[in-house]
Amino acid sequence: MRYGGFMIDMDGTVYKGGDLIPGAVEFISALKSRGIPFVFLTNNSSATRSHYYGKLRRMGFDVGIENVLTSAMAAARFVIDERPGKRVYVVASEEVRDEMRSVGVDVVEDDPDIVLLTFDRTITYEKINKAYRYLCGGAEFIATHPDDLCPTEDSYDIDIGPFIRMFEQMCQTSAIVIGKPNASMLLMAASHMGVDPSATVMVGDRLYTDIEMAVRAGIGSILVLSGETSREQLEASGMHPTHVLGSVAEIPELLERAIISTCARHSDVCRYKPFMALKGAFPVRIPFPLLFIYKGRVILSNVRIYVRVGCNETV
């Protein structure tokens, strides 16, 4: 397993509703200790990046707001880049609407060019009817993500998917869906981390979003069974994630095994785990003193040369 960056789902993967999944904090610490970049990638567009950042921090994760990318912000970026100057009616909470304004989206209440649908927990009949009238009048339809259900501590809430189908049927239109499994979400995340998209891996609990995005992009995937998907559902799906784990708590051990096996292919030194524990993540640079002879005497110089030992692969 060689991955240059981790894309990590949140709901059902590192927490479920308000409950932390055991071992999730240690998983992120393992990535940070190895210098592996990561980004939390959530389809849940009901709240802002600041909200998710604060939730992760309160749960004990050592992360920054730059480690969070929501489907709402990905949709905002799509509008700014691909639909510059367009007026947008955003079906969302006021906090998410304000966040979109702050990054440059022209959020309006009347005569929009685009209706942008998020997972709006404050949705009202008035909002639904306004969106319906604008879509029937020719506005373009964009949705943040396709999920039907959103996991909670003990059950599921209805997500955005049924609303997308309702508007598509009633208005005879088709939505552009931005979030997972759409490849645009992956490309934004890879750009955010500064890594090649092909070197990334997706970690998540949902087959039809997390794993499907990885399959479409031809990248690695880690399905965790701590959220929506059961082993029986996986077997019935016909999908084949790269790894199937009980939870993210098992990933650090996977990384450790990968370091041992990968380094062993490249250097005899790497085969010794005590050396690994002493020196940390590979590759390492080992100092050697520079010796030279002057008037028949061996002189030990203060200058050091460094020999790079280990492997050149990213785990």
C-alpha positions as CSV (number, residue, x, y, z in Angstrom):
1,M,0.0,0.0,0.0
2,R,1.6,3.2,-1.2
3,Y,-0.5,6.4,-0.8
4,G,0.6,10.0,-1.0
5,G,-2.5,11.5,0.5
6,F,-5.6,10.3,2.4
7,M,-9.1,11.6,1.7
8,I,-11.2,10.7,4.7
9,D,-15.0,10.7,5.1
10,M,-16.3,12.0,8.4
11,D,-19.9,10.8,9.3
12,G,-19.7,7.0,9.8
13,T,-15.9,7.0,9.4
14,V,-14.3,9.0,12.2
15,Y,-17.5,9.8,14.1
16,K,-21.2,8.9,14.0
17,G,-23.4,11.8,14.8
18,G,-21.9,13.2,18.0
19,D,-20.0,10.0,19.0
20,L,-16.3,9.5,18.3
21,I,-15.4,6.2,16.7
22,P,-12.7,4.6,18.8
23,G,-9.2,4.8,17.4
24,A,-10.0,7.6,15.0
25,V,-7.9,10.2,16.8
26,E,-4.9,7.8,16.8
27,F,-5.4,7.2,13.1
28,I,-5.0,10.9,12.3
29,S,-2.0,11.1,14.6
30,A,-0.4,8.2,12.7
31,L,-0.8,10.1,9.4
32,K,0.7,13.3,10.9
33,S,3.6,11.4,12.5
34,R,4.5,10.0,9.1
35,G,4.0,13.3,7.3
36,I,1.2,11.9,5.1
37,P,-1.2,14.7,4.0
38,F,-4.9,14.3,4.5
39,V,-8.2,16.0,4.1
40,F,-11.6,15.3,5.6
41,L,-13.9,15.1,2.7
42,T,-17.6,15.3,3.6
43,N,-20.7,15.3,1.5
44,N,-22.7,16.7,4.4
45,S,-23.4,20.3,3.3
46,S,-25.7,21.1,6.2
47,A,-22.9,23.1,8.0
48,T,-19.8,25.2,7.3
49,R,-16.2,24.2,7.3
50,S,-15.8,26.1,10.6
51,H,-18.5,23.9,12.1
52,Y,-16.8,20.7,11.1
53,Y,-13.4,22.0,12.1
54,G,-14.7,22.9,15.6
55,K,-16.4,19.5,16.0
56,L,-13.2,17.7,15.1
57,R,-11.1,19.8,17.5
58,R,-13.6,19.2,20.3
59,M,-13.4,15.5,19.7
60,G,-9.6,15.6,20.1
61,F,-8.4,15.7,16.5
62,D,-5.2,17.7,15.9
63,V,-6.3,19.3,12.6
64,G,-6.6,22.7,11.0
65,I,-9.5,24.2,9.1
66,E,-7.4,23.6,5.9
67,N,-7.9,19.9,6.5
68,V,-11.7,20.1,5.9
69,L,-13.4,20.2,2.5
70,T,-17.2,20.1,2.3
71,S,-19.4,19.4,-0.7
72,A,-20.9,22.9,-0.2
73,M,-17.5,24.6,-0.6
74,A,-16.7,22.3,-3.6
75,A,-20.0,23.4,-5.2
76,A,-19.1,27.0,-4.5
77,R,-15.8,26.5,-6.2
78,F,-17.5,24.9,-9.2
79,V,-19.8,27.9,-9.6
80,I,-17.0,30.4,-9.3
81,D,-14.7,28.6,-11.7
82,E,-17.3,27.2,-14.2
83,R,-20.2,29.7,-14.0
84,P,-18.5,33.0,-13.3
85,G,-20.9,35.9,-12.8
86,K,-24.0,33.8,-12.4
87,R,-26.7,34.6,-9.8
88,V,-27.4,31.8,-7.4
89,Y,-30.4,30.9,-5.3
90,V,-28.9,28.8,-2.5
91,V,-31.2,26.4,-0.6
92,A,-29.2,26.1,2.6
93,S,-28.9,27.3,6.2
94,E,-28.0,30.9,6.6
95,E,-24.5,30.0,7.9
96,V,-23.8,28.0,4.7
97,R,-25.2,30.8,2.5
98,D,-23.0,33.3,4.3
99,E,-20.0,31.0,3.8
100,M,-20.7,30.9,0.0
101,R,-21.0,34.7,-0.1
102,S,-17.6,35.0,1.7
103,V,-15.8,33.0,-1.1
104,G,-17.4,35.0,-3.9
105,V,-20.7,33.3,-4.9
106,D,-23.4,35.8,-5.9
107,V,-26.2,34.6,-3.6
108,V,-29.6,36.1,-4.5
109,E,-33.2,35.7,-3.6
110,D,-34.8,36.5,-6.9
111,D,-34.3,35.9,-10.6
112,P,-31.4,33.4,-10.3
113,D,-29.4,31.7,-13.1
114,I,-28.8,28.7,-10.8
115,V,-30.6,26.9,-8.0
116,L,-28.0,25.4,-5.7
117,L,-29.4,22.7,-3.4
118,T,-27.6,21.7,-0.2
119,F,-28.6,19.4,2.7
120,D,-30.7,22.1,4.4
121,R,-31.9,21.2,7.9
122,T,-33.8,24.5,7.9
123,I,-35.7,23.8,4.7
124,T,-39.2,25.2,4.5
125,Y,-42.1,24.9,2.1
126,E,-41.4,28.4,1.0
127,K,-37.8,27.5,0.0
128,I,-39.0,24.4,-1.8
129,N,-41.6,26.4,-3.8
130,K,-39.2,29.1,-4.7
131,A,-36.6,26.6,-6.0
132,Y,-39.4,24.8,-7.9
133,R,-40.5,28.0,-9.7
134,Y,-37.0,29.1,-10.5
135,L,-36.1,25.6,-12.0
136,C,-39.3,25.5,-14.0
137,G,-38.4,29.0,-15.3
138,G,-35.1,27.7,-16.7
139,A,-32.6,28.1,-13.9
140,E,-29.7,25.5,-13.9
141,F,-29.9,22.9,-11.2
142,I,-26.8,22.1,-9.1
143,A,-26.7,19.9,-6.0
144,T,-23.9,19.5,-3.5
145,H,-24.1,15.7,-3.2
146,P,-26.4,12.7,-3.9
147,D,-26.8,11.0,-0.5
148,D,-30.2,9.7,0.5
149,L,-29.5,9.3,4.2
150,C,-27.3,11.0,6.8
151,P,-26.1,8.9,9.7
152,T,-26.9,10.0,13.3
153,E,-25.9,8.5,16.6
154,D,-28.6,5.9,16.6
155,S,-30.3,6.1,13.2
156,Y,-30.4,8.1,9.9
157,D,-31.9,11.3,8.7
158,I,-33.3,11.9,5.2
159,D,-30.6,13.6,3.2
160,I,-30.6,15.5,-0.1
161,G,-31.1,12.7,-2.6
162,P,-35.0,12.5,-2.4
163,F,-35.2,16.3,-2.9
164,I,-33.0,16.1,-6.0
165,R,-35.3,13.5,-7.5
166,M,-38.4,15.5,-6.6
167,F,-37.1,18.6,-8.3
168,E,-35.9,16.6,-11.3
169,Q,-39.2,15.0,-11.8
170,M,-41.4,18.0,-11.1
171,C,-39.3,20.4,-13.2
172,Q,-38.2,18.0,-15.9
173,T,-34.5,18.9,-15.4
174,S,-31.3,17.1,-14.3
175,A,-29.0,18.1,-11.5
176,I,-25.2,18.6,-11.8
177,V,-24.1,16.8,-8.6
178,I,-20.7,18.0,-7.3
179,G,-19.9,15.8,-4.3
180,K,-18.8,12.2,-4.0
181,P,-18.7,10.1,-6.1
182,N,-18.1,12.9,-8.6
183,A,-14.4,13.1,-9.7
184,S,-14.4,16.9,-9.2
185,M,-14.5,16.4,-5.4
186,L,-11.4,14.2,-5.7
187,L,-9.5,16.6,-7.8
188,M,-10.2,19.5,-5.5
189,A,-9.1,17.4,-2.5
190,A,-5.8,16.3,-4.2
191,S,-5.1,19.9,-5.2
192,H,-5.8,21.0,-1.6
193,M,-3.2,18.5,-0.4
194,G,-0.7,19.2,-3.2
195,V,-0.5,15.6,-4.4
196,D,-1.1,13.7,-7.6
197,P,-4.7,12.5,-7.6
198,S,-3.6,9.1,-8.7
199,A,-1.6,8.7,-5.5
200,T,-4.5,9.3,-3.1
201,V,-6.7,6.8,-1.2
202,M,-10.3,7.3,-0.2
203,V,-11.4,6.1,3.3
204,G,-15.1,5.9,4.0
205,D,-18.1,3.9,5.0
206,R,-20.4,4.2,2.0
207,L,-20.2,2.1,-1.2
208,Y,-22.2,4.4,-3.5
209,T,-20.2,7.6,-2.7
210,D,-16.8,7.0,-1.0
211,I,-15.9,3.7,-2.7
212,E,-17.6,4.5,-6.0
213,M,-15.6,7.7,-6.3
214,A,-12.4,5.7,-5.8
215,V,-13.5,3.1,-8.3
216,R,-14.3,5.6,-11.0
217,A,-11.0,7.4,-10.5
218,G,-8.9,4.2,-10.3
219,I,-7.4,5.0,-6.9
220,G,-7.1,3.0,-3.7
221,S,-10.0,2.6,-1.3
222,I,-10.5,1.6,2.3
223,L,-14.0,0.7,3.3
224,V,-14.7,0.8,7.0
225,L,-17.6,-1.1,8.4
226,S,-18.2,1.4,11.2
227,G,-21.0,3.3,9.4
228,E,-23.6,2.6,6.8
229,T,-22.2,-0.5,5.0
230,S,-22.4,-4.0,6.5
231,R,-20.3,-6.9,5.2
232,E,-23.4,-8.5,3.8
233,Q,-24.2,-5.4,1.8
234,L,-20.6,-5.3,0.5
235,E,-20.8,-8.9,-0.6
236,A,-24.1,-8.3,-2.4
237,S,-22.8,-5.2,-4.1
238,G,-20.2,-6.8,-6.2
239,M,-17.7,-4.0,-5.4
240,H,-14.1,-4.7,-4.4
241,P,-12.5,-2.0,-2.2
242,T,-8.7,-2.2,-1.9
243,H,-9.1,-2.9,1.8
244,V,-12.0,-3.7,4.1
245,L,-11.6,-2.9,7.8
246,G,-13.7,-2.8,10.9
247,S,-12.9,0.8,11.5
248,V,-10.1,3.4,10.9
249,A,-8.5,2.2,14.2
250,E,-7.0,-0.6,12.1
251,I,-5.3,1.7,9.5
252,P,-2.2,2.5,11.6
253,E,-1.3,-1.2,11.8
254,L,-1.9,-1.4,8.0
255,L,0.6,1.5,7.6
256,E,3.1,-0.1,9.9
257,R,3.0,-3.4,8.0
258,A,3.3,-1.5,4.7
259,I,6.4,0.3,5.9
260,I,8.1,-2.9,6.9
261,S,7.2,-4.8,3.7
262,T,8.0,-1.9,1.4
263,C,11.3,-1.0,3.0
264,A,12.4,-4.6,3.1
265,R,12.3,-4.7,-0.7
266,H,14.7,-1.8,-0.9
267,S,17.2,-2.0,2.0
268,D,18.5,-4.7,4.4
269,V,18.6,-2.0,7.1
270,C,14.8,-1.6,6.9
271,R,14.3,-5.2,7.9
272,Y,15.2,-4.5,11.5
273,K,12.2,-3.2,13.4
274,P,14.3,-1.9,16.4
275,F,16.1,0.4,13.9
276,M,12.8,1.5,12.5
277,A,11.5,2.3,16.0
278,L,14.7,4.3,16.7
279,K,14.8,6.3,13.5
280,G,11.1,6.7,12.8
281,A,9.6,6.9,9.3
282,F,11.7,6.0,6.3
283,P,13.7,7.1,4.5
284,V,16.3,8.4,7.0
285,R,19.6,10.2,6.6
286,I,22.5,8.8,8.7
287,P,25.5,11.0,9.4
288,F,29.1,9.8,8.9
289,P,32.2,11.8,9.9
290,L,34.5,12.9,7.0
291,L,38.0,11.5,7.5
292,F,41.2,12.7,5.7
293,I,44.9,12.2,6.0
294,Y,47.3,15.1,6.6
295,K,51.1,14.6,7.0
296,G,50.6,10.9,7.8
297,R,47.9,11.5,10.4
298,V,44.2,10.6,10.2
299,I,42.1,13.7,10.9
300,L,38.5,13.4,12.1
301,S,36.6,16.4,10.6
302,N,33.6,18.2,12.1
303,V,32.0,18.0,8.6
304,R,29.4,15.2,8.2
305,I,28.3,13.5,5.1
306,Y,24.8,12.0,5.0
307,V,23.8,8.7,3.5
308,R,20.2,8.2,2.6
309,V,19.0,4.9,3.9
310,G,15.6,3.3,3.4
311,C,13.0,3.4,0.6
312,N,11.8,6.1,-1.7
313,E,8.2,5.0,-1.6
314,T,5.4,6.9,0.1
315,V,3.1,4.7,2.3
